[in-house]
Amino acid sequence: QVQLVESGGGLVQPGGSLRLSCEATGIIPELYIMSWYRKAPGMQQREWVATISSSQTKTYADSVKDRFRIFRDNAGKILYLQMTELEFEDTAVYYCHVPAWNTFGQGIQVAVSS
């Protein structure tokens, strides 16, 4: 059974940075496409944020491109989302996702506020 656990969220001022982590059990993360999604307050659907393939190809939503970076640790075991230049609109619960298993983590709150 695949389980995903996110960490690293919190409260940050506009312009600040945070790094989210996703630890996966039940799979070898580096072998899978993995993504980050987020769900902003009042939204019913999760919004796709970024994806990394097993060959390290990275794609980003236009809203976060050039500000966020998705990557794995050197061992390929942990998925990260480095977020910089955070904006009020980035406030959301962020989820790690493995499409092959259609599995999301429990989510981690990121709040951008002055």
PLY file of the C-alpha trace (Angstrom):
ply
format ascii 1.0
element vertex 114
property float x
property float y
property float z
element edge 113
property int vertex1
property int vertex2
end_header
0.00 0.00 0.00
1.32 3.40 -0.98
1.38 6.09 1.68
2.49 9.69 1.25
3.29 12.03 4.12
3.85 15.73 3.53
5.70 18.07 5.86
7.27 21.51 5.93
4.25 23.76 5.68
3.49 26.75 7.83
2.91 30.48 7.94
5.11 32.76 5.89
5.08 36.41 4.84
4.65 37.43 1.20
7.96 37.12 -0.59
9.13 34.40 1.74
10.12 30.80 1.08
9.16 27.34 2.25
10.25 23.83 1.35
7.70 21.05 1.40
8.70 17.41 1.67
6.88 14.23 0.74
7.99 10.88 2.05
6.57 7.83 0.32
6.29 4.30 1.61
5.26 1.27 -0.40
6.97 2.45 -3.57
10.41 3.46 -4.79
9.67 7.14 -5.46
12.38 7.69 -8.04
10.71 5.16 -10.33
7.44 7.06 -10.52
6.01 10.26 -11.86
5.14 12.35 -8.82
3.30 15.62 -8.52
2.29 18.37 -6.17
-1.26 19.67 -6.07
-2.90 22.30 -3.92
-6.38 23.24 -2.80
-6.97 26.86 -1.96
-9.60 28.02 0.54
-13.06 27.96 -0.97
-11.98 25.84 -3.94
-13.61 22.47 -4.50
-10.95 21.02 -6.75
-7.26 20.52 -6.26
-5.06 22.51 -8.62
-2.04 20.91 -10.24
1.22 22.63 -9.28
4.17 20.64 -10.59
5.27 17.21 -11.81
8.56 15.38 -11.97
9.02 12.28 -14.09
11.19 9.25 -13.43
13.71 10.78 -15.84
13.68 14.06 -13.87
11.67 16.03 -16.44
9.89 18.82 -14.60
6.76 20.73 -15.52
5.04 23.57 -13.70
1.75 25.40 -13.65
2.10 28.88 -15.10
1.13 30.40 -11.76
4.21 28.97 -10.03
6.71 28.70 -12.84
10.01 30.42 -12.02
9.06 30.58 -8.33
8.66 26.91 -7.36
11.01 24.00 -7.94
10.15 20.30 -7.74
12.98 17.87 -7.12
13.97 14.68 -5.34
16.79 14.13 -2.89
19.95 12.47 -4.18
18.72 9.05 -3.16
15.43 9.62 -4.98
13.48 8.81 -1.84
11.96 12.15 -0.88
10.05 14.54 -3.09
10.43 18.26 -2.45
8.72 21.45 -3.49
10.88 24.50 -2.97
8.64 27.55 -2.96
10.05 31.05 -3.23
8.56 34.52 -3.70
5.39 33.29 -2.07
2.22 35.23 -2.72
-1.11 35.47 -0.92
-2.59 33.36 -3.72
-0.27 30.48 -2.83
-2.18 29.91 0.40
-3.55 26.38 0.18
-3.30 22.84 1.43
-0.56 21.17 -0.60
-0.72 17.51 -1.53
1.81 15.04 -2.83
0.45 12.71 -5.54
1.47 9.53 -7.31
-0.69 9.20 -10.44
0.16 5.55 -11.03
-1.42 4.70 -7.68
-3.99 7.53 -7.71
-2.83 8.33 -4.20
-2.68 11.67 -2.42
-1.09 12.45 0.91
-3.06 13.94 3.77
-1.96 17.43 2.80
0.02 20.18 4.50
-1.13 23.73 5.10
0.75 26.69 3.64
-0.46 30.13 4.64
0.95 33.32 3.17
0.02 36.31 5.28
1.46 39.59 6.48
0 1
1 2
2 3
3 4
4 5
5 6
6 7
7 8
8 9
9 10
10 11
11 12
12 13
13 14
14 15
15 16
16 17
17 18
18 19
19 20
20 21
21 22
22 23
23 24
24 25
25 26
26 27
27 28
28 29
29 30
30 31
31 32
32 33
33 34
34 35
35 36
36 37
37 38
38 39
39 40
40 41
41 42
42 43
43 44
44 45
45 46
46 47
47 48
48 49
49 50
50 51
51 52
52 53
53 54
54 55
55 56
56 57
57 58
58 59
59 60
60 61
61 62
62 63
63 64
64 65
65 66
66 67
67 68
68 69
69 70
70 71
71 72
72 73
73 74
74 75
75 76
76 77
77 78
78 79
79 80
80 81
81 82
82 83
83 84
84 85
85 86
86 87
87 88
88 89
89 90
90 91
91 92
92 93
93 94
94 95
95 96
96 97
97 98
98 99
99 100
100 101
101 102
102 103
103 104
104 105
105 106
106 107
107 108
108 109
109 110
110 111
111 112
112 113
